[in-house]
Amino acid sequence: MEMTKADQIRALAADGLEVAEIARRLDIRYQQAYNVLKGRNRSASIPDVVVPVPIALKPMKPRLPVETLIAGGGTLASRWLLSADGDLVLDMPVPKAVGVYSFVKDEFAIYVGVATVGISKRLYTYGKPGVSQRTNIRLNGFIKKALGQSGSIDIYVATPPDMEWNGLPVHGAAGVELGLINKYMLPWNMRSAG
């Protein structure tokens, strides 16, 4: 029996996989998986693509344990909390320096980002996202939902130095962020699926 791509997406979601991981495993765009799960993939003129089962899945990336962040120079800087008004706040001030930051839940990183304007300013935008800041709005919702369910979300930061390669500038924090996204499964990073 054959399953449609949409059936495969729904089956992986029922197994508890995040949209980004489903997209990565099925080698499809994030938006396609998202639309199927939100019920927006139906079109009278475009039928689902039929694919034979079982499908060959891409090997999963490993999770990023907090020990790896610490071994690489990351330090615990703060934790996300919900204020009495339901706003996101930090339990301690974070560095103003440029760097890379990680959100950690249950001893594994779930998101990695780079702060080219400074870590403090970047994290502020998650707590108070502007109306056009889609990533900040998305992460604000993820963080609030996770905090509402239980536990805490720790924030680890690192400030790798900039360097040169063959006389060209290399941004240390951006390189670390991209390297982590490419190597590890980070469910809140959309680019981690590709």
For each residue, the residues with C-beta under 8 A, 3 or more apart:
1: 53
2: 50 51 52 53
3: 7 8 11 50 51 53
4: 7 8 48 49 50 51
5: 8 9 26 28 32 36 48 49 50 51
6: 9 10 36 41 48
7: 3 4 10 11 48
8: 3 4 5 11 12 26 51 53 55
9: 5 6 12 13 22 26 28 32 33 36 37
10: 6 7 13 14 36 37
11: 3 7 8 14 15
12: 8 9 15 17 21 22 25 26
13: 9 10 16 17 19 22 37
14: 10 11
15: 11 12
16: 13
17: 12 13 21 22 25
18: 21 22 187
19: 13 22 23 30 33 34 37 193
20: 23 24 30 187 188 189 190 192 193
21: 12 17 18 24 25 60 185 187 193
22: 9 12 13 17 18 19 25 26 33
23: 19 20 26 27 28 29 30 32 33 193 194
24: 20 21 27 58 61 192 193 194
25: 12 17 21 22 57 58 60
26: 5 8 9 12 22 23 33 55 57
27: 23 24 58
28: 5 9 23 32 33
29: 23 32 33
30: 19 20 23 33 34 190 193 194
31: 34 35
32: 5 9 23 28 29 35 36 41
33: 9 19 22 23 26 28 29 30 36 37
34: 19 30 31 37 38
35: 31 32 38 40 41
36: 5 6 9 10 32 33 39 40 41
37: 9 10 13 19 33 34
38: 34 35
39: 36 42
40: 35 36
41: 6 32 35 36 48
42: 39
43: 46
44:
45:
46: 43
47:
48: 4 5 6 7 41
49: 4 5
50: 2 3 4 5
51: 2 3 4 5 8 55
52: 2 55
53: 1 2 3 8
54:
55: 8 26 51 52
56:
57: 25 26 60
58: 24 25 27
59:
60: 21 25 57 185
61: 24 183 184 185 192
62: 183 184 185
63: 108 109 184 185
64: 68 69 102 108 109 112 180 183 184 185 186
65: 68 69 107 108 109
66: 69 70 104 107 108 109 154 156
67: 70 71
68: 64 65 71 72
69: 64 65 66 72 74 102 104 109 156 158
70: 66 67 73 74 75 156
71: 67 68
72: 68 69 158 176
73: 70 158 160
74: 69 70 102 156 157 158
75: 70 156 157 158
76: 154 155 156
77: 92 94 95 101 119 155 156 157
78: 90 91 92 93 94 123 154 155
79: 90 91 92 152 153 154 155
80: 88 89 90 91 103 143 147 152 153 155
81: 88 89 90 91 147 152
82: 86 87 88 89 144 147 148
83: 86 87 88 89
84:
85:
86: 82 83 144
87: 82 83 127 128
88: 80 81 82 83 126 127 140 143 144 147
89: 80 81 82 83 127
90: 78 79 80 81 93 94 123 127 155
91: 78 79 80 81
92: 77 78 79
93: 78 90 120
94: 77 78 90 101 119 120 123 155 157
95: 77 99 118 119 120 157 159
96: 118 119 120 121
97: 118 119 159
98: 115 116 117 118 119 159 173
99: 95 114 115 119 157 158 159 160 173
100: 112 113 114 115 157 158 159 160 173 174 176 177 180
101: 77 94 112 113 114 115 119 122 123 155 156 157 158
102: 64 69 74 109 111 112 113 155 156 157 180
103: 80 109 110 111 112 143 153 154 155 188
104: 66 69 107 108 109 110 153 154 155 156
105: 108 110 146 151 152 153 154
106: 151
107: 65 66 104
108: 63 64 65 66 104 105
109: 63 64 65 66 69 102 103 104 112 156 180 184 186
110: 103 104 105 146 153 186 187 188
111: 102 103 139 142 186 187 188 189
112: 64 100 101 102 103 109 177 180 181 184 186 189
113: 100 101 102 122 177
114: 99 100 101 173 174 176 177
115: 98 99 100 101 118 119 121 122 123 173
116: 98 171 173 174
117: 98 121 122
118: 95 96 97 98 115 121 122
119: 77 94 95 96 97 98 99 101 115 122 123 157
120: 93 94 95 96 123 124
121: 96 115 117 118 124 125
122: 101 113 115 117 118 119 125 126
123: 78 90 94 101 115 119 120 126 127 155
124: 120 121 127 128
125: 121 122 128 129 130 133 136
126: 88 122 123 129 136 139 140 143
127: 87 88 89 90 123 124 140
128: 87 124 125
129: 125 126 133 136 137 139 140
130: 125 133 136
131: 137
132:
133: 125 129 130 136 137
134: 137 138
135: 138 139
136: 125 126 129 130 133 139 140
137: 129 131 133 134 140 141
138: 134 135 141 142
139: 111 126 129 135 136 142 143 188
140: 88 126 127 129 136 137 143 144
141: 137 138 144 145
142: 111 138 139 145 146 188
143: 80 88 103 126 139 140 146 147 153
144: 82 86 88 140 141 147 148
145: 141 142 148 149
146: 105 110 142 143 149 151 153
147: 80 81 82 88 143 144 151 152 153
148: 82 144 145
149: 145 146
150:
151: 105 106 146 147
152: 79 80 81 105 147
153: 79 80 103 104 105 110 143 146 147
154: 66 76 78 79 103 104 105
155: 76 77 78 79 80 90 94 101 102 103 104 123
156: 66 69 70 74 75 76 77 101 102 104 109
157: 74 75 77 94 95 99 100 101 102 119
158: 69 72 73 74 75 99 100 101 173 176
159: 95 97 98 99 100 173
160: 73 99 100 172 173 175 176
161: 172
162: 169 170 171 172
163: 169 170 172
164: 167 168 169 170
165: 168 170
166:
167: 164
168: 164 165
169: 162 163 164
170: 162 163 164 165 175
171: 116 162 174 175
172: 160 161 162 163 175 176
173: 98 99 100 114 115 116 158 159 160 176 177
174: 100 114 116 171 177 178
175: 160 170 171 172 178 179
176: 72 100 114 158 160 172 173 179 180
177: 100 112 113 114 173 174 180 181
178: 174 175 181 182
179: 175 176 182 183
180: 64 100 102 109 112 176 177 183 184 186
181: 112 177 178 184 186 189 191 192
182: 178 179
183: 61 62 64 179 180
184: 61 62 63 64 109 112 180 181 192
185: 21 60 61 62 63 64 192
186: 64 109 110 111 112 180 181 189 192
187: 18 20 21 110 111 192
188: 20 103 110 111 139 142
189: 20 111 112 181 186 192 193
190: 20 30 193
191: 181 194
192: 20 24 61 181 184 185 186 187 189
193: 19 20 21 23 24 30 189 190
194: 23 24 30 191
